[in-house]
């Protein structure tokens, strides 16, 4: 079995969804970048939230200076978890 792949999908309002491609048309959401859930309190202007999905990080939100650094954070966590 090969390594899982992380795919980025752009959403409205400059949001991004990172999904894991398991092959055979099976996908799993891994993280949301710049997407606010109803229970996420906004942390001021100019910051970008990253919210991992529950299976990995427990829905915790981290804050980043821009979208590129937020996406790099997600990719780094994914690379550490990918086996």
C-alpha positions as CSV (number, residue, x, y, z in Angstrom):
1,X,0.0,0.0,0.0
2,X,1.4,3.4,-1.0
3,X,1.5,6.6,0.9
4,X,-1.7,8.6,1.2
5,X,-2.0,11.8,-0.8
6,X,-3.1,15.2,0.5
7,X,-5.2,17.3,-1.9
8,X,-6.2,20.9,-1.6
9,X,-9.7,22.1,-2.7
10,X,-10.5,25.8,-2.8
11,X,-13.8,26.9,-1.3
12,X,-15.7,30.2,-1.3
13,X,-14.2,33.3,0.5
14,X,-10.6,32.0,0.1
15,X,-11.1,29.0,2.2
16,X,-9.3,25.7,1.6
17,X,-10.1,22.1,2.5
18,X,-7.3,19.5,2.7
19,X,-8.5,16.0,1.9
20,X,-6.7,12.7,2.1
21,X,-7.1,10.5,-1.1
22,X,-7.1,6.9,-0.1
23,X,-7.7,5.7,-3.7
24,X,-10.8,4.0,-5.1
25,X,-12.8,7.2,-4.8
26,X,-12.4,7.3,-1.0
27,X,-11.6,10.7,0.5
28,X,-11.4,12.0,4.1
29,X,-11.4,15.6,5.2
30,X,-8.1,16.3,7.0
31,X,-8.2,20.1,7.8
32,X,-9.9,23.4,7.0
33,X,-7.9,26.5,6.3
34,X,-9.6,29.9,6.6
35,X,-13.0,28.4,7.2
36,X,-14.9,29.3,10.3
37,X,-17.2,26.8,11.9
38,X,-20.1,28.1,13.9
39,X,-18.3,27.6,17.2
40,X,-14.9,29.1,16.2
41,X,-14.5,32.6,17.7
42,X,-12.9,35.0,15.3
43,X,-9.4,35.9,16.6
44,X,-9.1,39.3,14.9
45,X,-8.4,40.5,11.4
46,X,-5.4,39.4,9.4
47,X,-5.2,35.9,11.0
48,X,-6.0,32.6,9.4
49,X,-7.5,29.7,11.3
50,X,-6.6,26.1,10.7
51,X,-8.9,23.5,12.1
52,X,-7.9,19.8,11.9
53,X,-10.6,17.2,11.7
54,X,-11.4,15.3,14.9
55,X,-9.7,12.0,13.9
56,X,-6.2,13.6,14.3
57,X,-6.2,16.7,16.4
58,X,-9.5,17.0,18.2
59,X,-11.0,20.0,16.4
60,X,-8.4,22.4,17.9
61,X,-7.9,25.7,16.1
62,X,-4.5,27.2,15.4
63,X,-3.9,30.7,14.1
64,X,-1.5,31.8,11.3
65,X,-0.4,35.0,9.7
66,X,-1.4,34.1,6.2
67,X,-2.9,31.3,4.1
68,X,0.4,30.0,2.8
69,X,1.9,29.5,6.2
70,X,-1.4,27.9,7.4
71,X,-1.3,25.4,4.5
72,X,2.4,24.7,5.1
73,X,1.5,23.9,8.8
74,X,-1.2,21.4,7.6
75,X,1.2,19.8,5.1
76,X,3.9,19.4,7.8
77,X,1.5,17.8,10.2
78,X,0.3,15.5,7.4
79,X,3.9,14.5,6.5
80,X,4.6,13.6,10.1
81,X,1.5,11.5,10.4
82,X,1.7,9.8,7.0
83,X,2.9,6.3,7.2
